[in-house]
Amino acid sequence: METYTIRPICAGIFGAAEKSNFSYQKDAGTKLAAPILMYLVQGRDTCMLVDTGCCGEAWAAQYHHPLTQTPEMEPVRALRDLGVEPEEVTVIVNTHLHWDHCFNNHRFPNARIYVQRREVEFALAPVPTQYTYYESPQLGMTPPWAKAMDRLEVVDGDFRLQEGIDLLFAPGHTPGFQCVRIQTEDGPYLIASDCVGLIENWEENLTHGLPTPSGIHVDLREYYDTIRRLLPLADAAHILPGHDARALEHSVYPPR
Ligand SMILES: [Zn+2]
């Protein structure tokens, strides 16, 4: 069976992020350093990104939350440091279209970009509390993903991308959210991104026995349907989160 390696990339750090944004109403007032994560997936003939990271410091300070981005964290530079030129990336999967997950789609000119139909529809007309997350047209902004709209591959629900790589429809954090299951030599990994913002939401910081959702979501009932569906998959897999520094404990997964 085809297997892959996964490299976490820190594209920036929210220095003082509100923890309850990641863990529904838990530890309100607690601040934490939250990396903005994207993942490089490589196989024999595969060079794929799961999410493309965030903007730079000035744009973030103006429109979002202040973040730190050293030169080494800038996504194209970070990939070059791993030996990958932007032109070599042939597939991008966006877990969702919040700005900190799709900001650099257009910088990978040869990539087909996989996103859920429901996510595209919602990104064009989100609920007002999420306008800024999408840099939506209602604010007079051009959503970052629209710069590479001609390369979108719009999918509906679960989708087998190729042997060993599956997109799993996982609405909740956003209406068209998707996780990515990757087969490795050490079994499956689940790139859960913002569905599991912090690992502790899934492991110890439970709510009545079930994992705790993100504080940012559009539909909690759908979110819990997703959690129940993912639980057996996640138990059998290693989870890679959206904004947890624990993802950076290893430079490559499976660890060598
Ligand atoms: Zn998000």
Residues whose N, C-alpha, C, O or C-beta is under 5 A from the ligand:
A	BS01	ZN	H98 D194
